């Protein structure tokens, strides 16, 4: 979430609970990070792939149940609704790890493709000097 939006939500008392109560996905039993779309974002796609098997299975179960409920135009029973207390950020570590790896791959690719072999001509004398310094 954007820092400006976070500051606005945290500065207005009761706004966070109002947004939570009026949202549709908690009534389907979904967590906030269940709503992240892996189709549009490669980082999310890789983070979901790296989830532990039990967490991935729970996520898939929640999503399947939500799809069935949404198609039948129903919601979960109120005691099964997701609450802000039960909503956990279970993908934050995986997302941070994947973002760091993608950033590192980008830096490496930038350095690799910045090398221009045409401009870096090596003559026999300079190669010989590089291999045998001081002779």
N, C-alpha and C positions, 0 to 999 in steps of 0.2 A: 504494500500500500504506500502511496506517495506520502512523504513527510508532511506536506501541507494538509492533506486530508486527515492524516493521523492527528495532527495538532488541533484541527477543527473538531473532530469527533471527541477527542479527549477534553476539550475546553467547554463543550456544551453538556451540562449535566443531563443524564437520561437519554441522550441521543444514541449512544451505543446500544442500549437495551431496546430502544424503539426500532432501530434498524434491524436488530436481531429478531424481534418479534414479528416484524412485517415481512421479513425475507421468507421465501418459499422453501429453500433447500433445508433449513433445519426441521421443517415440518415433515420432510421426507426422510429424516434421519441421517442426512449428510453432514459431514464436517466441512469446514471452509476449504481445506486443501483438497478435498474430493472434487471440488469444482474446477481445479486447474486443468486446462486443456492440453493434452499431450500432442494433439495433431498440429497445433500452431506453434509450439515452442519445443525446440530440440532439447533444451535444458530440462524441462519438465519430463519429457519423454525418457531421457536417460535416467533422471532421478527416480522415476516410477520403476524402471527396469531394475534399479539397484536396491529397491526396498527389500527388507527381509521377507521371506515367503509368507509368514503368518500375517504381517501387516498388509502385504499385497492382497492376500486372500480376504481379509476383513474389508479392505477398500473395495474390492470387486463385489463382494456381497452387498455392501451398502449401495453401490452404484446400480447393481441389478435390481435390488428392491425398489430403489427410487425410480428407475425406469418403469417398472411394472405399476407402481402406484401412480406415477404421472400419466401413464397411458390410460389408466382406468379413472383418472380425475379424482383420486383419493389422496389422503395423507395418512401417515402413521397414527396409531393411537397416541394421545397426548403424552402418556408416560414414556413413550419411545422417541419423542422429539429430541433433537440434539439441543443441548443447553450450552451456554457460553462456558460453563465450568467443565463440561465433558469434551468440548471442542479443543483438540490439541494440535499443535503444529508438528505433525509427525514427519514431514518431508524437509524441514529446514536444513538439517545436517546434510542430507543428500544433495539438495539444491546448491548449497554453499560449496560442497566438494566438486560438483559438476561444473559450476561457474568458474571455480579456480582452475580446473583442468582445461576448460575451453579457453580461458584467458591465456594460460601457459602455452597451449597449442597455437593460439593466434600470434603470440610474441615469437615463438619459435619459427612459425611459417613466415612471419614478417622478416626475420633475420635471414632465413634461408633464401627467400626469394629476392632479398635486397642485394645479394651477391650477384654481380654481373661478370660472367667469365670472359666476355668480350673486352671489357675495360681492364681486366686483370690479366694482361698478357705476361706470360712467364717466358723469359728467354733462357737459353741453355746456361749462360753464365750466371744469371741470377739464381737459377735452380741449384747449380753446383755450389754457389756461395751459401745458399740456404741450408743445403745438406752438409756441407763441410765448412763451418765458419772458421776463419782464422788461417786458411790455407791459400 
